[in-house]
Amino acid sequence: MSINVENKIVLVTGANRGIGKSIVETFLNKGSAKVYAAVRNTDSAKELVEKYGDKVVPIEVDMGKQETITAAAATATDVDIVINNAGVLFNASPLTEDAYQTLLQEVDINVGGLIRIAQAFAPVLKQNGGGALVQLNSVASMKNFSDFATYSASKAASYSITQGLREKLEEQGTAVVSVHPGPIATDMAHNAGLGDIAEPASVVADSIIEALEQGEFHAFPDSMAKQIWQPYESFAKNIVEVNLMEG
Ligand SMILES: NC(=O)c1ccc[n+]([C@@H]2O[C@H](COP(=O)([O-])OP(=O)(O)OC[C@H]3O[C@@H](n4cnc5c(N)ncnc54)[C@H](OP(=O)(O)O)[C@@H]3O)[C@@H](O)[C@H]2O)c1
């Protein structure tokens, strides 16, 4: 299924900074009609509104609060493409004292948030003809990085849920894209000590547009991501992307 982003109405979680902000700008520059900037604090999308006027509509979404997501889905009833980008990384190795508690917090936002968004917006996307759900996973979905091991585990879990969503949402004509960036120059990468090797956020936004256009489930945007995709592609195409239950 090929999806062109021109004239589409898009919702981006975590739209106020980092990769989310770059996605908003790239989609508008490629001709999307309107973007709901789904953010915890609607004031944080002010800069985008000043730049793009009524093409950016701030909407309150806290990934940990079901009621805000339910309300957003009741407001953004015209959305064609939902991009679940918001996420958290706390630096915890498996040996950090509060590692398990940290894992639960990351799972709540990175995995629970995805499930909440998918459940709230699947009926909206269905009603609008199918559209797409895009999930920001990571290279850490494939490989555990020990200094942020609990984050990696949460991103492995969100990737697994994304695969389940791909199969379930196919029935209603909704395309699902799983995006797996390596280090990208944002606050998150800086706080994880990856600032020096990070690439610009625009490479992620561009790869999402390409995956939507080409009907691809997986997107591996930057240099490290491509290094992982090269050996992973065969497994992805022959195992992850096929229905093994069909025989
Ligand atoms: N940067 C990388 O190297 C990298 C690599 C692979 C994958 N990713 C993934 O890409 C996505 C974006 O990352 P980023 O680097 O842009 O991160 P970032 O710079 O830390 O920005 C995180 C975004 O998520 C929002 N957010 C966090 N918790 C939230 C909550 N409870 N409710 C609503 N919004 C919340 C933040 O909003 P506030 O401003 O309100 O905090 C912010 O907009 C994440 O899912 C991340 O895991 C990033």
The ligand as an SDF file (V2000), in Angstrom:
LIG
                    3D

 48 52  0  0  0  0  0  0  0  0999 V2000
   17.2710   10.5400   19.4530 N   0  0  0  0  0  0  0  0  0  0  0  0
   17.6370    9.3150   19.1950 C   0  0  0  0  0  0  0  0  0  0  0  0
   18.8300    9.0180   19.1090 O   0  0  0  0  0  0  0  0  0  0  0  0
   16.6130    8.2270   18.9820 C   0  0  0  0  0  0  0  0  0  0  0  0
   17.0430    7.0180   18.4000 C   0  0  0  0  0  0  0  0  0  0  0  0
   16.1110    6.0130   18.2030 C   0  0  0  0  0  0  0  0  0  0  0  0
   14.8030    6.1940   18.5420 C   0  0  0  0  0  0  0  0  0  0  0  0
   14.4060    7.3710   19.1050 N   0  0  0  0  0  0  0  0  0  0  0  0
   12.9830    7.5090   19.4520 C   0  0  0  0  0  0  0  0  0  0  0  0
   12.4430    8.6180   18.7620 O   0  0  0  0  0  0  0  0  0  0  0  0
   11.4130    9.2150   19.5350 C   0  0  0  0  0  0  0  0  0  0  0  0
   11.7020   10.7010   19.7160 C   0  0  0  0  0  0  0  0  0  0  0  0
   12.9370   10.8290   20.3730 O   0  0  0  0  0  0  0  0  0  0  0  0
   13.7110   12.2140   20.5230 P   0  0  0  0  0  0  0  0  0  0  0  0
   15.1350   11.9040   20.3780 O   0  0  0  0  0  0  0  0  0  0  0  0
   13.1050   13.2540   19.7020 O   0  0  0  0  0  0  0  0  0  0  0  0
   13.4280   12.4800   22.0920 O   0  0  0  0  0  0  0  0  0  0  0  0
   13.4490   13.8230   22.9370 P   0  0  0  0  0  0  0  0  0  0  0  0
   14.2880   14.8350   22.2720 O   0  0  0  0  0  0  0  0  0  0  0  0
   13.7860   13.4020   24.3230 O   0  0  0  0  0  0  0  0  0  0  0  0
   11.9100   14.2730   22.8800 O   0  0  0  0  0  0  0  0  0  0  0  0
   10.9700   13.4200   23.4730 C   0  0  0  0  0  0  0  0  0  0  0  0
    9.5830   13.8760   23.0740 C   0  0  0  0  0  0  0  0  0  0  0  0
    8.6460   12.9740   23.6970 O   0  0  0  0  0  0  0  0  0  0  0  0
    7.7650   13.7320   24.4950 C   0  0  0  0  0  0  0  0  0  0  0  0
    7.3010   12.9830   25.6670 N   0  0  0  0  0  0  0  0  0  0  0  0
    8.0230   12.3470   26.6060 C   0  0  0  0  0  0  0  0  0  0  0  0
    7.2200   11.8150   27.5440 N   0  0  0  0  0  0  0  0  0  0  0  0
    5.9510   12.1500   27.1930 C   0  0  0  0  0  0  0  0  0  0  0  0
    4.6810   11.9050   27.7520 C   0  0  0  0  0  0  0  0  0  0  0  0
    4.5200   11.2280   28.8930 N   0  0  0  0  0  0  0  0  0  0  0  0
    3.5960   12.3870   27.1010 N   0  0  0  0  0  0  0  0  0  0  0  0
    3.7280   13.0860   25.9540 C   0  0  0  0  0  0  0  0  0  0  0  0
    4.9010   13.3630   25.3830 N   0  0  0  0  0  0  0  0  0  0  0  0
    6.0030   12.8900   25.9850 C   0  0  0  0  0  0  0  0  0  0  0  0
    8.5600   14.9650   24.9170 C   0  0  0  0  0  0  0  0  0  0  0  0
    7.6830   15.9830   25.3540 O   0  0  0  0  0  0  0  0  0  0  0  0
    8.1200   17.0540   26.5070 P   0  0  0  0  0  0  0  0  0  0  0  0
    8.8510   18.1560   25.7930 O   0  0  0  0  0  0  0  0  0  0  0  0
    6.8150   17.4810   27.0970 O   0  0  0  0  0  0  0  0  0  0  0  0
    9.0030   16.3280   27.4750 O   0  0  0  0  0  0  0  0  0  0  0  0
    9.2750   15.2770   23.6110 C   0  0  0  0  0  0  0  0  0  0  0  0
    8.4230   15.9250   22.7160 O   0  0  0  0  0  0  0  0  0  0  0  0
   11.3720    8.4370   20.8480 C   0  0  0  0  0  0  0  0  0  0  0  0
   10.3570    7.4630   20.7990 O   0  0  0  0  0  0  0  0  0  0  0  0
   12.7310    7.7900   20.9130 C   0  0  0  0  0  0  0  0  0  0  0  0
   12.7260    6.6350   21.7070 O   0  0  0  0  0  0  0  0  0  0  0  0
   15.2760    8.3970   19.3270 C   0  0  0  0  0  0  0  0  0  0  0  0
  1  2  1  0
  2  3  2  0
  2  4  1  0
  4  5  1  0
  4 48  2  0
  5  6  2  0
  6  7  1  0
  7  8  2  0
  8  9  1  0
  8 48  1  0
  9 10  1  0
  9 46  1  0
 10 11  1  0
 11 12  1  0
 11 44  1  0
 12 13  1  0
 13 14  1  0
 14 15  2  0
 14 16  1  0
 14 17  1  0
 17 18  1  0
 18 19  2  0
 18 20  1  0
 18 21  1  0
 21 22  1  0
 22 23  1  0
 23 24  1  0
 23 42  1  0
 24 25  1  0
 25 26  1  0
 25 36  1  0
 26 27  1  0
 26 35  1  0
 27 28  2  0
 28 29  1  0
 29 30  1  0
 29 35  2  0
 30 31  1  0
 30 32  2  0
 32 33  1  0
 33 34  2  0
 34 35  1  0
 36 37  1  0
 36 42  1  0
 37 38  1  0
 38 39  2  0
 38 40  1  0
 38 41  1  0
 42 43  1  0
 44 45  1  0
 44 46  1  0
 46 47  1  0
M  CHG  2   8   1  16  -1
M  END
$$$$
